Each structure stands twice: as structure tokens, then as C-alpha cells.
Amino acid sequence: MSSYLAQEVHLAKRHEEILSQRSALLQQMETYLGDKKTKKTWQTQAADAARRRNAALLNTLYWASVKESLPNWEEFLLGRAEYPIGFKKQKTTKQNISNPEEDSQKQIL
């Protein structure tokens, strides 16, 4: 019977060790998940701030580009200048223009 009592005491001690390990692991898990949630919140805020900053920069750069090229386009639209540099005028070629006489001759051949 004493062996049963010794075994029972040993199992009780082992049970207490397991419970304390479990408690420590649960605490670590809660800390980890809390840190992870905080990190995710911080990353989301940083991404939102970056998105707003980038949109503002794009908008600013777009309007700066428009203001910069506006005088060239005004001259072109008033008929005082050629196409602004950097923009190509579409050339009309014979392939682009449809000629009814040529179309009828192609059908005969």
C-alpha cells in the first residue's frame, strides 16, 4: 500500500508541474498574440499613412505636370505652335485612309 501512496504523491507532483507549465505557456501565448495584434495595428496604420502620402504626392505631381505643360498646349490649341515636344502626331497613311476606288479594285482582283 505504501507503493500506491508513493505513486499517488509522485503523480500529484507531476500533475502540479504540468499545470504550472500549462499556465506559463498560456501566459506566453497571450503575450505573443497581444504583441502580434499590436504589431498588426501599427503596420495597418503605417500602410494607411503611406497610402495617403503617396496619393497626395501623386496628385501634387500630376497637377505640377499639367501646370508645366499647359503653356505648350495653349500655343498648340491656339494654332501658334506644333505638337508639344514629347507628344507624337499621328501620321495619316494610305493604309489608314480608305479609298472606295481602291477597295473595289481589290475585290475584283
Disulfide bonds with the S-S distance in Angstrom:
none
